[in-house]
Amino acid sequence: ELMFRHDILDGAGADLRSISLPLFDAFAQQLPSATDAVALWSAVHGIAVLSANRSFDLVARGTDRAAVIEAIVAAHRPSR
């Protein structure tokens, strides 16, 4: 939320976009394309939101969270 929902910190006195967008750009440069970066970020963000809302265990029904994250990262790992 803090990376891209700057509206929730309105008046906090910090220009968060000047920090968060370069961080995302550095992350994106590690992947083959912007599409891969957004896809990976979105998938991991989804796990984080489900976890934060205590919904992951409900929808995952015993699936190991770490294994899901590893599968997401593996699916977006650049070919060597």
Contacts in CASP RR format, 6 or more apart in sequence:
PFRMAT RR
TARGET T0000
AUTHOR 0000-0000-0000
METHOD contacts of the structure
MODEL  1
ELMFRHDILDGAGADLRSISLPLFDAFAQQLPSATDAVALWSAVHGIAVL
SANRSFDLVARGTDRAAVIEAIVAAHRPSR
1 8 0 8 1.000
2 8 0 8 1.000
2 9 0 8 1.000
2 16 0 8 1.000
2 20 0 8 1.000
3 16 0 8 1.000
3 20 0 8 1.000
3 23 0 8 1.000
3 24 0 8 1.000
4 20 0 8 1.000
6 16 0 8 1.000
6 17 0 8 1.000
6 20 0 8 1.000
9 16 0 8 1.000
24 37 0 8 1.000
24 41 0 8 1.000
27 37 0 8 1.000
27 41 0 8 1.000
28 34 0 8 1.000
28 37 0 8 1.000
28 38 0 8 1.000
30 37 0 8 1.000
30 78 0 8 1.000
31 37 0 8 1.000
31 40 0 8 1.000
31 76 0 8 1.000
31 78 0 8 1.000
32 78 0 8 1.000
32 79 0 8 1.000
36 76 0 8 1.000
36 78 0 8 1.000
39 76 0 8 1.000
40 72 0 8 1.000
40 73 0 8 1.000
40 76 0 8 1.000
43 72 0 8 1.000
43 76 0 8 1.000
44 69 0 8 1.000
44 72 0 8 1.000
44 73 0 8 1.000
47 56 0 8 1.000
47 65 0 8 1.000
47 68 0 8 1.000
47 69 0 8 1.000
47 72 0 8 1.000
50 56 0 8 1.000
50 59 0 8 1.000
50 60 0 8 1.000
51 65 0 8 1.000
56 65 0 8 1.000
60 68 0 8 1.000
END
